[in-house]
């Protein structure tokens, strides 16, 4: 998460950080291609 989200964003406030981290976490866990699938 640190390399994929936190290090790539500069947040204006805690609310923005929470929103972006939640969005990124959902994408990471459900939409991105997973290496375990051989992709």
C-alpha positions as CSV (number, residue, x, y, z in Angstrom):
1,X,0.0,0.0,0.0
2,X,2.8,2.4,0.8
3,X,4.4,2.2,-2.7
4,X,1.1,2.0,-4.5
5,X,-0.9,4.7,-2.8
6,X,0.7,6.6,0.1
7,X,4.0,7.5,-1.6
8,X,2.3,8.6,-4.8
9,X,-0.2,11.1,-3.3
10,X,-0.1,14.3,-1.3
11,X,-3.2,14.7,0.7
12,X,-4.8,18.1,1.6
13,X,-6.4,16.7,4.8
14,X,-7.4,13.5,6.6
15,X,-10.7,13.3,4.9
16,X,-9.1,13.3,1.5
17,X,-6.5,10.7,2.6
18,X,-9.3,8.4,3.9
19,X,-11.2,8.7,0.7
20,X,-8.3,8.0,-1.6
21,X,-6.9,5.2,0.6
22,X,-10.4,3.5,0.7
23,X,-10.7,3.8,-3.1
24,X,-7.3,2.4,-3.7
25,X,-7.8,-0.4,-1.2
26,X,-11.0,-1.4,-3.0
27,X,-9.3,-1.3,-6.4
28,X,-6.3,-3.3,-5.1
29,X,-8.5,-6.0,-3.6
30,X,-11.1,-6.4,-6.2
31,X,-10.4,-4.9,-9.6
32,X,-6.7,-5.1,-10.4
33,X,-5.1,-8.1,-12.1
34,X,-3.6,-10.4,-9.5
35,X,-0.2,-12.0,-10.0
36,X,-1.5,-15.3,-8.6
37,X,-3.7,-15.6,-11.7
38,X,-0.6,-15.8,-13.9
39,X,-1.1,-12.3,-15.3
